[in-house]
Amino acid sequence: MASPAVSSLPDLPRPGGLCAIHQPNLFPRLTTLAKLFAADYWIVLDDVQFTRRDYQHRARLGALDGPNRSQWLTVPTRLPHGRPTLIRDALIDDPDRTRRKTAGMLRQHYGGSTHWPVLTQAMDPVLNAFGTGRTAIVAKTSTRVLLDILGWQGQILTSSDLPSRPGRSQRLADLSAVTGARAYVCGTGGMTYLDPAPFAADGIAVVPFRPPTTTMWSSSRRLSAMWALAALGPRDLAACLRRVALDHGLLPPQ
């Protein structure tokens, strides 16, 4: 496998867990957050090419009183190496201005929520992350904060810290294997291209994650999870995500 060397690996989770691998997304969509919530750990895929049409630097904020109305929140991003720039190397244009705009848009959309006092306090680490000038760090922090608010007890790792081989599916299988996963939790998008053979070779099950498509989930592949969090509150949304994970057989019943 490619570097880093095994001797320099970060602290790994206990073997036998559920692994999710996903690029850092800015205030991720509810479907993405639900998948990560169902896993024991999330490997942040930060050393693949940045894609402007993806969600790595933008999120669609649904209006609190009507999620059918939405607005893009975008972190203006500069690619120092052009199109081949990796996600981890993407830079924020004018971080101070973008930080203020982000704070203002979040307040505009969700300041009327009864849960806003909790949400605004939790947003501080995200706003502080703009000081790094790195889009990926802001996106990763925004996801970690949402998971923390929901009481997720998992671990976050980074793909660039772990050895893996080339090839889309092979790489995901290697990342899962080096962290001792018993299963890889794969979203609906990933299932369209995933080759299960490299996972089977390592004895790792591939678990398709297909969240509901009705009620609030009808917009969950489009809107940031911020809307659901502001509308329902952390306790009710966490209970909802737990039910979805239980339906997939990914969490032990309480």
DRENPA-3360 file (N, C-alpha, C; in nm, 2 decimals, always signed):
BEGIN
1 = MASPAVSS = +0.08/-0.12/+0.00/+0.00/+0.00/+0.00/+0.09/+0.12/+0.00 ~ +0.03/+0.23/-0.04/+0.10/+0.36/-0.05/+0.13/+0.41/+0.09 ~ +0.22/+0.51/+0.10/+0.25/+0.57/+0.23/+0.13/+0.64/+0.28 ~ +0.12/+0.67/+0.41/+0.22/+0.67/+0.51/+0.25/+0.53/+0.56 ~ +0.37/+0.51/+0.62/+0.42/+0.38/+0.67/+0.33/+0.34/+0.79 ~ +0.31/+0.21/+0.80/+0.23/+0.16/+0.91/+0.27/+0.21/+1.05 ~ +0.40/+0.23/+1.07/+0.45/+0.27/+1.20/+0.40/+0.41/+1.23 ~ +0.36/+0.49/+1.13/+0.32/+0.62/+1.16/+0.16/+0.64/+1.16;
9 = LPDLPRPG = +0.09/+0.53/+1.16/-0.05/+0.53/+1.16/-0.11/+0.60/+1.28 ~ -0.22/+0.67/+1.27/-0.28/+0.73/+1.38/-0.35/+0.63/+1.47 ~ -0.40/+0.67/+1.59/-0.47/+0.58/+1.67/-0.59/+0.52/+1.60 ~ -0.60/+0.39/+1.58/-0.71/+0.33/+1.51/-0.82/+0.29/+1.60 ~ -0.94/+0.28/+1.54/-1.05/+0.23/+1.62/-1.04/+0.08/+1.66 ~ -1.11/+0.03/+1.75/-1.11/-0.11/+1.78/-1.16/-0.19/+1.66 ~ -1.10/-0.31/+1.63/-1.14/-0.38/+1.51/-1.29/-0.43/+1.53 ~ -1.35/-0.45/+1.41/-1.49/-0.50/+1.41/-1.59/-0.40/+1.40;
17 = GLCAIHQP = -1.56/-0.27/+1.37/-1.65/-0.16/+1.37/-1.71/-0.14/+1.23 ~ -1.80/-0.05/+1.22/-1.87/-0.01/+1.09/-1.80/+0.12/+1.04 ~ -1.76/+0.11/+0.92/-1.68/+0.22/+0.86/-1.76/+0.30/+0.75 ~ -1.76/+0.43/+0.76/-1.81/+0.51/+0.65/-1.70/+0.60/+0.60 ~ -1.69/+0.61/+0.47/-1.59/+0.69/+0.40/-1.66/+0.80/+0.31 ~ -1.62/+0.92/+0.34/-1.69/+1.03/+0.26/-1.60/+1.15/+0.26 ~ -1.61/+1.23/+0.15/-1.54/+1.35/+0.14/-1.60/+1.45/+0.24 ~ -1.51/+1.55/+0.28/-1.56/+1.65/+0.37/-1.66/+1.74/+0.30;
25 = NLFPRLTT = -1.78/+1.75/+0.35/-1.89/+1.83/+0.29/-1.93/+1.94/+0.39 ~ -1.96/+2.05/+0.33/-1.99/+2.17/+0.41/-2.14/+2.15/+0.46 ~ -2.16/+2.15/+0.59/-2.29/+2.13/+0.65/-2.36/+2.03/+0.57 ~ -2.33/+1.90/+0.58/-2.37/+1.79/+0.49/-2.52/+1.77/+0.48 ~ -2.56/+1.72/+0.37/-2.70/+1.68/+0.35/-2.74/+1.58/+0.46 ~ -2.87/+1.57/+0.48/-2.92/+1.48/+0.59/-2.89/+1.34/+0.55 ~ -2.89/+1.30/+0.43/-2.86/+1.16/+0.39/-2.72/+1.13/+0.43 ~ -2.63/+1.22/+0.40/-2.49/+1.20/+0.43/-2.47/+1.19/+0.58;
33 = LAKLFAAD = -2.53/+1.28/+0.66/-2.51/+1.28/+0.80/-2.57/+1.16/+0.86 ~ -2.68/+1.11/+0.81/-2.74/+0.99/+0.86/-2.65/+0.87/+0.84 ~ -2.58/+0.86/+0.73/-2.49/+0.75/+0.70/-2.37/+0.75/+0.80 ~ -2.32/+0.87/+0.82/-2.20/+0.88/+0.91/-2.25/+0.85/+1.06 ~ -2.37/+0.90/+1.09/-2.42/+0.87/+1.23/-2.43/+0.72/+1.26 ~ -2.47/+0.65/+1.15/-2.49/+0.50/+1.17/-2.36/+0.42/+1.18 ~ -2.24/+0.49/+1.15/-2.11/+0.42/+1.15/-2.04/+0.44/+1.28 ~ -1.95/+0.35/+1.31/-1.86/+0.37/+1.43/-1.75/+0.47/+1.40;
41 = YWIVLDDV = -1.71/+0.49/+1.28/-1.61/+0.59/+1.25/-1.62/+0.63/+1.11 ~ -1.58/+0.76/+1.09/-1.58/+0.82/+0.95/-1.44/+0.85/+0.91 ~ -1.40/+0.80/+0.79/-1.28/+0.83/+0.73/-1.30/+0.94/+0.63 ~ -1.24/+1.06/+0.66/-1.26/+1.18/+0.57/-1.17/+1.16/+0.45 ~ -1.23/+1.15/+0.34/-1.16/+1.13/+0.21/-1.11/+1.27/+0.16 ~ -0.99/+1.30/+0.20/-0.94/+1.44/+0.17/-0.84/+1.45/+0.07 ~ -0.79/+1.33/+0.02/-0.68/+1.34/-0.08/-0.73/+1.29/-0.22 ~ -0.85/+1.33/-0.26/-0.90/+1.31/-0.39/-0.92/+1.45/-0.45;
49 = QFTRRDYQ = -0.95/+1.45/-0.58/-0.96/+1.58/-0.65/-1.08/+1.66/-0.60 ~ -1.06/+1.79/-0.58/-1.17/+1.88/-0.55/-1.27/+1.89/-0.67 ~ -1.40/+1.89/-0.64/-1.50/+1.90/-0.74/-1.59/+2.02/-0.71 ~ -1.59/+2.11/-0.80/-1.67/+2.23/-0.78/-1.82/+2.21/-0.78 ~ -1.87/+2.11/-0.85/-2.01/+2.08/-0.86/-2.06/+1.99/-0.75 ~ -1.97/+1.96/-0.66/-2.01/+1.87/-0.54/-2.04/+1.96/-0.42 ~ -2.04/+1.90/-0.30/-2.08/+1.96/-0.18/-1.96/+1.99/-0.09 ~ -1.84/+1.99/-0.14/-1.72/+2.01/-0.06/-1.71/+2.15/-0.01;
57 = HRARLGAL = -1.77/+2.25/-0.08/-1.75/+2.39/-0.04/-1.89/+2.46/-0.05 ~ -2.00/+2.38/-0.05/-2.12/+2.45/-0.06/-2.23/+2.36/+0.01 ~ -2.34/+2.43/+0.05/-2.45/+2.36/+0.11/-2.58/+2.43/+0.07 ~ -2.69/+2.36/+0.05/-2.81/+2.42/+0.02/-2.90/+2.43/+0.15 ~ -2.92/+2.56/+0.19/-2.99/+2.58/+0.32/-3.14/+2.60/+0.29 ~ -3.22/+2.51/+0.35/-3.36/+2.52/+0.34/-3.42/+2.62/+0.43 ~ -3.52/+2.70/+0.39/-3.58/+2.80/+0.48/-3.65/+2.72/+0.59 ~ -3.64/+2.78/+0.71/-3.70/+2.71/+0.83/-3.85/+2.69/+0.82;
65 = DGPNRSQW = -3.92/+2.79/+0.76/-4.06/+2.78/+0.75/-4.11/+2.72/+0.62 ~ -4.02/+2.67/+0.54/-4.06/+2.61/+0.41/-3.94/+2.56/+0.34 ~ -3.90/+2.43/+0.36/-3.77/+2.38/+0.30/-3.77/+2.38/+0.15 ~ -3.89/+2.39/+0.09/-3.89/+2.40/-0.06/-3.82/+2.52/-0.11 ~ -3.81/+2.62/-0.02/-3.73/+2.74/-0.06/-3.59/+2.73/+0.00 ~ -3.49/+2.74/-0.09/-3.36/+2.72/-0.04/-3.26/+2.82/-0.11 ~ -3.14/+2.83/-0.05/-3.04/+2.92/-0.10/-2.90/+2.85/-0.07 ~ -2.82/+2.87/-0.17/-2.68/+2.81/-0.16/-2.60/+2.89/-0.06;
73 = LTVPTRLP = -2.53/+2.82/+0.03/-2.42/+2.88/+0.11/-2.29/+2.83/+0.04 ~ -2.21/+2.91/+0.00/-2.09/+2.87/-0.07/-1.96/+2.93/-0.01 ~ -1.86/+2.85/+0.01/-1.73/+2.90/+0.05/-1.65/+2.92/-0.08 ~ -1.62/+3.05/-0.12/-1.54/+3.07/-0.24/-1.40/+3.01/-0.22 ~ -1.37/+2.92/-0.32/-1.25/+2.84/-0.31/-1.16/+2.85/-0.43 ~ -1.03/+2.86/-0.39/-0.93/+2.88/-0.50/-0.85/+2.75/-0.50 ~ -0.82/+2.70/-0.62/-0.75/+2.57/-0.64/-0.60/+2.61/-0.68 ~ -0.51/+2.60/-0.59/-0.37/+2.64/-0.63/-0.30/+2.56/-0.73;
81 = HGRPTLIR = -0.35/+2.44/-0.76/-0.29/+2.35/-0.86/-0.39/+2.33/-0.98 ~ -0.48/+2.42/-0.99/-0.58/+2.40/-1.10/-0.67/+2.28/-1.07 ~ -0.73/+2.23/-1.17/-0.83/+2.12/-1.16/-0.78/+2.00/-1.08 ~ -0.65/+1.96/-1.09/-0.60/+1.84/-1.02/-0.58/+1.87/-0.86 ~ -0.61/+1.99/-0.82/-0.60/+2.02/-0.67/-0.68/+1.92/-0.59 ~ -0.61/+1.87/-0.49/-0.68/+1.78/-0.39/-0.76/+1.86/-0.30 ~ -0.86/+1.79/-0.24/-0.96/+1.86/-0.15/-0.88/+1.92/-0.04 ~ -0.78/+1.85/+0.02/-0.71/+1.91/+0.14/-0.63/+2.03/+0.10;
89 = DALIDDPD = -0.60/+2.06/-0.03/-0.52/+2.17/-0.06/-0.60/+2.29/-0.11 ~ -0.73/+2.28/-0.12/-0.81/+2.39/-0.17/-0.81/+2.50/-0.06 ~ -0.80/+2.62/-0.11/-0.79/+2.74/-0.02/-0.91/+2.83/-0.03 ~ -0.95/+2.89/+0.08/-1.06/+2.98/+0.09/-1.02/+3.12/+0.04 ~ -1.10/+3.18/-0.05/-1.08/+3.31/-0.09/-1.14/+3.41/+0.02 ~ -1.06/+3.50/+0.07/-1.10/+3.59/+0.17/-1.17/+3.53/+0.29 ~ -1.10/+3.45/+0.37/-1.16/+3.38/+0.48/-1.24/+3.46/+0.58 ~ -1.19/+3.58/+0.61/-1.26/+3.67/+0.70/-1.40/+3.71/+0.65;
97 = RTRRKTAG = -1.40/+3.75/+0.53/-1.53/+3.79/+0.47/-1.63/+3.67/+0.46 ~ -1.57/+3.56/+0.42/-1.65/+3.44/+0.40/-1.71/+3.39/+0.54 ~ -1.62/+3.40/+0.64/-1.67/+3.37/+0.78/-1.79/+3.45/+0.82 ~ -1.78/+3.58/+0.79/-1.89/+3.67/+0.83/-2.02/+3.64/+0.75 ~ -2.00/+3.61/+0.62/-2.11/+3.58/+0.54/-2.18/+3.45/+0.58 ~ -2.10/+3.35/+0.62/-2.15/+3.22/+0.66/-2.23/+3.24/+0.79 ~ -2.17/+3.31/+0.89/-2.24/+3.33/+1.01/-2.38/+3.41/+0.99 ~ -2.38/+3.50/+0.90/-2.50/+3.58/+0.87/-2.60/+3.49/+0.80;
105 = MLRQHYGG = -2.56/+3.41/+0.71/-2.66/+3.33/+0.64/-2.72/+3.22/+0.73 ~ -2.64/+3.17/+0.82/-2.70/+3.07/+0.92/-2.80/+3.13/+1.01 ~ -2.76/+3.25/+1.05/-2.85/+3.33/+1.14/-2.98/+3.37/+1.07 ~ -2.97/+3.41/+0.95/-3.08/+3.45/+0.87/-3.18/+3.33/+0.85 ~ -3.13/+3.21/+0.82/-3.21/+3.10/+0.80/-3.27/+3.03/+0.92 ~ -3.19/+3.03/+1.03/-3.22/+2.94/+1.14/-3.23/+3.02/+1.28 ~ -3.21/+3.15/+1.27/-3.21/+3.23/+1.40/-3.35/+3.23/+1.46 ~ -3.45/+3.20/+1.38/-3.59/+3.19/+1.44/-3.62/+3.06/+1.51;
113 = STHWPVLT = -3.54/+2.96/+1.50/-3.56/+2.83/+1.56/-3.55/+2.84/+1.71 ~ -3.64/+2.77/+1.78/-3.63/+2.76/+1.93/-3.50/+2.69/+1.97 ~ -3.43/+2.62/+1.87/-3.31/+2.55/+1.90/-3.19/+2.63/+1.87 ~ -3.21/+2.76/+1.82/-3.09/+2.84/+1.77/-2.99/+2.86/+1.88 ~ -3.03/+2.89/+2.01/-2.92/+2.91/+2.11/-2.82/+2.80/+2.12 ~ -2.87/+2.67/+2.10/-2.78/+2.56/+2.11/-2.69/+2.55/+1.98 ~ -2.76/+2.58/+1.86/-2.69/+2.57/+1.74/-2.59/+2.68/+1.72 ~ -2.62/+2.80/+1.76/-2.52/+2.91/+1.74/-2.40/+2.89/+1.82;
121 = QAMDPVLN = -2.41/+2.83/+1.94/-2.30/+2.81/+2.03/-2.21/+2.70/+1.96 ~ -2.28/+2.60/+1.91/-2.20/+2.49/+1.85/-2.13/+2.53/+1.72 ~ -2.17/+2.64/+1.66/-2.11/+2.68/+1.53/-1.98/+2.75/+1.55 ~ -1.94/+2.78/+1.67/-1.82/+2.85/+1.70/-1.70/+2.78/+1.64 ~ -1.68/+2.65/+1.66/-1.56/+2.58/+1.60/-1.56/+2.59/+1.45 ~ -1.68/+2.59/+1.38/-1.68/+2.60/+1.24/-1.63/+2.74/+1.19 ~ -1.68/+2.85/+1.26/-1.64/+2.98/+1.22/-1.49/+3.00/+1.25 ~ -1.44/+2.94/+1.36/-1.30/+2.95/+1.39/-1.21/+2.88/+1.29;
129 = AFGTGRTA = -1.27/+2.78/+1.23/-1.19/+2.70/+1.13/-1.16/+2.78/+1.00 ~ -1.23/+2.89/+0.98/-1.20/+2.97/+0.86/-1.06/+3.03/+0.88 ~ -1.01/+3.04/+1.00/-0.88/+3.10/+1.02/-0.77/+3.01/+0.96 ~ -0.80/+2.88/+0.93/-0.70/+2.80/+0.87/-0.68/+2.83/+0.72 ~ -0.78/+2.89/+0.66/-0.78/+2.92/+0.52/-0.80/+2.80/+0.43 ~ -0.84/+2.69/+0.49/-0.86/+2.56/+0.42/-1.01/+2.52/+0.41 ~ -1.06/+2.51/+0.29/-1.19/+2.47/+0.27/-1.23/+2.34/+0.34 ~ -1.14/+2.24/+0.32/-1.16/+2.11/+0.37/-1.17/+2.11/+0.52;
137 = IVAKTSTR = -1.10/+2.19/+0.59/-1.10/+2.19/+0.74/-1.23/+2.25/+0.78 ~ -1.28/+2.35/+0.71/-1.41/+2.41/+0.75/-1.52/+2.31/+0.73 ~ -1.52/+2.24/+0.61/-1.62/+2.14/+0.58/-1.62/+2.02/+0.68 ~ -1.50/+1.97/+0.71/-1.49/+1.86/+0.81/-1.54/+1.91/+0.94 ~ -1.50/+2.03/+0.98/-1.54/+2.08/+1.11/-1.69/+2.09/+1.12 ~ -1.75/+2.14/+1.01/-1.90/+2.16/+1.01/-1.97/+2.02/+1.03 ~ -1.92/+1.92/+0.97/-1.98/+1.78/+0.99/-1.95/+1.73/+1.13 ~ -1.83/+1.75/+1.18/-1.80/+1.70/+1.31/-1.89/+1.77/+1.41;
145 = VLLDILGW = -1.92/+1.90/+1.40/-2.00/+1.97/+1.49/-2.14/+1.91/+1.49 ~ -2.20/+1.89/+1.37/-2.33/+1.83/+1.36/-2.34/+1.70/+1.43 ~ -2.24/+1.61/+1.41/-2.24/+1.48/+1.47/-2.23/+1.50/+1.62 ~ -2.15/+1.59/+1.67/-2.13/+1.61/+1.81/-2.27/+1.66/+1.87 ~ -2.34/+1.75/+1.81/-2.47/+1.79/+1.86/-2.56/+1.68/+1.87 ~ -2.55/+1.58/+1.78/-2.65/+1.47/+1.79/-2.60/+1.36/+1.88 ~ -2.49/+1.38/+1.95/-2.44/+1.28/+2.05/-2.37/+1.16/+1.99 ~ -2.32/+1.17/+1.87/-2.24/+1.06/+1.81/-2.12/+1.04/+1.88;
153 = QGQILTSS = -2.09/+0.91/+1.91/-1.97/+0.88/+1.99/-1.86/+0.81/+1.91 ~ -1.86/+0.83/+1.77/-1.77/+0.77/+1.69/-1.63/+0.84/+1.68 ~ -1.55/+0.79/+1.59/-1.41/+0.84/+1.57/-1.40/+0.89/+1.43 ~ -1.32/+1.00/+1.41/-1.29/+1.05/+1.28/-1.15/+1.03/+1.24 ~ -1.12/+0.97/+1.13/-0.99/+0.95/+1.07/-0.98/+1.02/+0.94 ~ -0.86/+1.03/+0.88/-0.84/+1.10/+0.76/-0.76/+1.01/+0.66 ~ -0.81/+1.00/+0.54/-0.76/+0.91/+0.44/-0.61/+0.93/+0.41 ~ -0.57/+1.06/+0.41/-0.43/+1.09/+0.38/-0.33/+1.04/+0.49;
161 = DLPSRPGR = -0.39/+1.00/+0.60/-0.30/+0.95/+0.71/-0.29/+0.80/+0.70 ~ -0.36/+0.73/+0.61/-0.38/+0.59/+0.61/-0.32/+0.53/+0.47 ~ -0.27/+0.41/+0.47/-0.22/+0.36/+0.35/-0.33/+0.30/+0.27 ~ -0.32/+0.31/+0.13/-0.42/+0.25/+0.04/-0.36/+0.24/-0.10 ~ -0.42/+0.16/-0.18/-0.37/+0.14/-0.32/-0.47/+0.22/-0.41 ~ -0.42/+0.25/-0.53/-0.50/+0.31/-0.63/-0.62/+0.23/-0.67 ~ -0.72/+0.30/-0.74/-0.84/+0.23/-0.78/-0.95/+0.27/-0.69 ~ -1.06/+0.31/-0.74/-1.17/+0.37/-0.66/-1.21/+0.27/-0.55;
169 = SQRLADLS = -1.26/+0.15/-0.59/-1.31/+0.05/-0.49/-1.20/-0.01/-0.41 ~ -1.08/-0.04/-0.48/-0.97/-0.09/-0.40/-0.93/+0.00/-0.29 ~ -0.93/+0.13/-0.32/-0.88/+0.22/-0.22/-0.98/+0.22/-0.10 ~ -1.10/+0.23/-0.12/-1.20/+0.22/-0.02/-1.19/+0.10/+0.07 ~ -1.17/-0.02/+0.00/-1.15/-0.14/+0.07/-1.03/-0.14/+0.15 ~ -0.92/-0.09/+0.10/-0.79/-0.08/+0.18/-0.81/+0.01/+0.30 ~ -0.88/+0.12/+0.29/-0.90/+0.21/+0.40/-0.98/+0.14/+0.51 ~ -1.08/+0.07/+0.46/-1.17/-0.01/+0.56/-1.09/-0.12/+0.63;
177 = AVTGARAY = -1.00/-0.19/+0.55/-0.93/-0.30/+0.60/-0.82/-0.25/+0.71 ~ -0.75/-0.14/+0.67/-0.64/-0.10/+0.76/-0.70/-0.05/+0.90 ~ -0.83/-0.01/+0.90/-0.89/+0.03/+1.02/-0.97/-0.08/+1.09 ~ -0.96/-0.20/+1.04/-1.02/-0.32/+1.10/-1.17/-0.33/+1.09 ~ -1.23/-0.27/+0.99/-1.37/-0.27/+0.98/-1.43/-0.41/+0.95 ~ -1.54/-0.44/+1.00/-1.61/-0.56/+0.96/-1.71/-0.53/+0.85 ~ -1.75/-0.40/+0.84/-1.84/-0.37/+0.73/-1.82/-0.22/+0.69 ~ -1.85/-0.20/+0.56/-1.84/-0.07/+0.50/-1.98/-0.02/+0.47;
185 = VCGTGGMT = -2.02/+0.09/+0.53/-2.15/+0.15/+0.51/-2.15/+0.24/+0.38 ~ -2.22/+0.20/+0.28/-2.21/+0.26/+0.15/-2.34/+0.33/+0.11 ~ -2.34/+0.46/+0.08/-2.46/+0.53/+0.04/-2.51/+0.49/-0.10 ~ -2.62/+0.55/-0.14/-2.68/+0.51/-0.26/-2.60/+0.55/-0.38 ~ -2.53/+0.66/-0.37/-2.44/+0.71/-0.48/-2.33/+0.61/-0.50 ~ -2.26/+0.57/-0.39/-2.15/+0.49/-0.40/-2.18/+0.35/-0.45 ~ -2.31/+0.30/-0.42/-2.34/+0.17/-0.47/-2.35/+0.16/-0.62 ~ -2.36/+0.27/-0.69/-2.38/+0.27/-0.83/-2.25/+0.23/-0.90;
193 = YLDPAPFA = -2.13/+0.25/-0.83/-2.00/+0.22/-0.90/-1.92/+0.12/-0.82 ~ -1.96/+0.09/-0.70/-1.87/+0.01/-0.61/-1.85/-0.13/-0.66 ~ -1.73/-0.17/-0.66/-1.70/-0.31/-0.69/-1.68/-0.39/-0.56 ~ -1.76/-0.48/-0.52/-1.75/-0.55/-0.39/-1.64/-0.64/-0.38 ~ -1.57/-0.68/-0.49/-1.47/-0.78/-0.49/-1.35/-0.75/-0.39 ~ -1.30/-0.62/-0.40/-1.19/-0.60/-0.30/-1.23/-0.60/-0.16 ~ -1.35/-0.57/-0.13/-1.40/-0.58/+0.01/-1.42/-0.73/+0.05 ~ -1.47/-0.81/-0.04/-1.49/-0.95/-0.01/-1.35/-1.02/+0.01;
201 = ADGIAVVP = -1.25/-0.98/-0.06/-1.12/-1.03/-0.05/-1.06/-1.01/+0.09 ~ -1.10/-0.90/+0.16/-1.06/-0.87/+0.29/-1.16/-0.91/+0.40 ~ -1.27/-0.98/+0.36/-1.37/-1.03/+0.45/-1.45/-0.91/+0.51 ~ -1.47/-0.81/+0.43/-1.55/-0.69/+0.48/-1.68/-0.69/+0.40 ~ -1.79/-0.68/+0.48/-1.92/-0.68/+0.42/-1.95/-0.53/+0.37 ~ -2.02/-0.52/+0.26/-2.07/-0.39/+0.21/-2.22/-0.38/+0.24 ~ -2.25/-0.28/+0.32/-2.39/-0.26/+0.37/-2.45/-0.14/+0.30 ~ -2.54/-0.16/+0.21/-2.60/-0.04/+0.14/-2.69/+0.04/+0.24;
209 = FRPPTTTM = -2.67/+0.17/+0.24/-2.74/+0.26/+0.33/-2.84/+0.34/+0.25 ~ -2.97/+0.30/+0.26/-3.08/+0.37/+0.18/-3.18/+0.43/+0.28 ~ -3.17/+0.56/+0.31/-3.26/+0.62/+0.40/-3.40/+0.64/+0.34 ~ -3.50/+0.67/+0.42/-3.63/+0.69/+0.36/-3.64/+0.80/+0.26 ~ -3.75/+0.81/+0.19/-3.76/+0.91/+0.08/-3.89/+0.99/+0.10 ~ -3.96/+0.97/+0.21/-4.09/+1.04/+0.24/-4.07/+1.14/+0.35 ~ -4.17/+1.22/+0.38/-4.18/+1.32/+0.48/-4.05/+1.41/+0.47 ~ -3.98/+1.43/+0.58/-3.87/+1.52/+0.57/-3.75/+1.47/+0.49;
217 = WSSSRRLS = -3.75/+1.34/+0.46/-3.65/+1.28/+0.39/-3.66/+1.30/+0.24 ~ -3.78/+1.36/+0.20/-3.80/+1.38/+0.05/-3.70/+1.49/+0.00 ~ -3.65/+1.57/+0.09/-3.55/+1.67/+0.05/-3.41/+1.65/+0.10 ~ -3.40/+1.53/+0.16/-3.27/+1.50/+0.24/-3.15/+1.48/+0.15 ~ -3.17/+1.45/+0.02/-3.06/+1.44/-0.07/-3.02/+1.57/-0.14 ~ -3.09/+1.68/-0.10/-3.07/+1.81/-0.16/-3.03/+1.91/-0.06 ~ -3.10/+1.91/+0.06/-3.08/+2.01/+0.16/-2.97/+1.97/+0.27 ~ -2.91/+2.07/+0.32/-2.82/+2.05/+0.43/-2.90/+2.00/+0.55;
225 = AMWALAAL = -2.84/+1.92/+0.63/-2.90/+1.87/+0.76/-2.93/+1.98/+0.86 ~ -2.88/+2.10/+0.83/-2.90/+2.21/+0.92/-3.05/+2.24/+0.93 ~ -3.13/+2.23/+0.82/-3.27/+2.25/+0.83/-3.34/+2.16/+0.93 ~ -3.31/+2.03/+0.91/-3.38/+1.93/+1.00/-3.34/+1.95/+1.15 ~ -3.21/+1.99/+1.17/-3.16/+2.01/+1.30/-3.23/+2.13/+1.37 ~ -3.25/+2.24/+1.29/-3.31/+2.36/+1.34/-3.46/+2.33/+1.36 ~ -3.52/+2.25/+1.27/-3.67/+2.23/+1.28/-3.71/+2.13/+1.39 ~ -3.63/+2.03/+1.41/-3.66/+1.92/+1.50/-3.59/+1.93/+1.64;
233 = GPRDLAAC = -3.47/+1.99/+1.63/-3.38/+1.99/+1.75/-3.29/+1.87/+1.76 ~ -3.18/+1.88/+1.83/-3.09/+1.77/+1.84/-3.15/+1.64/+1.89 ~ -3.23/+1.64/+2.00/-3.28/+1.52/+2.05/-3.37/+1.44/+1.96 ~ -3.46/+1.51/+1.90/-3.56/+1.44/+1.81/-3.49/+1.40/+1.68 ~ -3.40/+1.48/+1.63/-3.33/+1.44/+1.50/-3.24/+1.32/+1.53 ~ -3.17/+1.32/+1.65/-3.08/+1.20/+1.68/-3.17/+1.08/+1.69 ~ -3.29/+1.09/+1.75/-3.38/+0.97/+1.76/-3.42/+0.92/+1.62 ~ -3.44/+1.02/+1.54/-3.48/+0.98/+1.40/-3.37/+0.91/+1.33;
241 = LRRVALDH = -3.25/+0.96/+1.34/-3.13/+0.90/+1.27/-3.11/+0.76/+1.33 ~ -3.13/+0.75/+1.46/-3.11/+0.62/+1.52/-3.21/+0.51/+1.47 ~ -3.33/+0.56/+1.45/-3.43/+0.46/+1.40/-3.39/+0.42/+1.26 ~ -3.34/+0.51/+1.18/-3.30/+0.47/+1.04/-3.18/+0.37/+1.05 ~ -3.09/+0.40/+1.14/-2.97/+0.30/+1.15/-3.02/+0.17/+1.20 ~ -3.12/+0.17/+1.29/-3.17/+0.04/+1.34/-3.24/-0.04/+1.23 ~ -3.31/+0.04/+1.15/-3.38/-0.03/+1.03/-3.28/-0.10/+0.94 ~ -3.16/-0.04/+0.94/-3.06/-0.10/+0.85/-2.98/-0.21/+0.93;
249 = GLLPPQ = -3.01/-0.23/+1.05/-2.94/-0.33/+1.13/-2.80/-0.29/+1.17 ~ -2.78/-0.15/+1.18/-2.64/-0.10/+1.20/-2.62/-0.06/+1.35 ~ -2.72/-0.06/+1.43/-2.71/-0.02/+1.57/-2.78/-0.13/+1.65 ~ -2.72/-0.16/+1.77/-2.79/-0.25/+1.86/-2.91/-0.19/+1.92 ~ -3.02/-0.26/+1.94/-3.14/-0.20/+2.00/-3.11/-0.16/+2.15 ~ -3.18/-0.06/+2.19/-3.16/-0.02/+2.33/-3.28/-0.07/+2.41;
% end
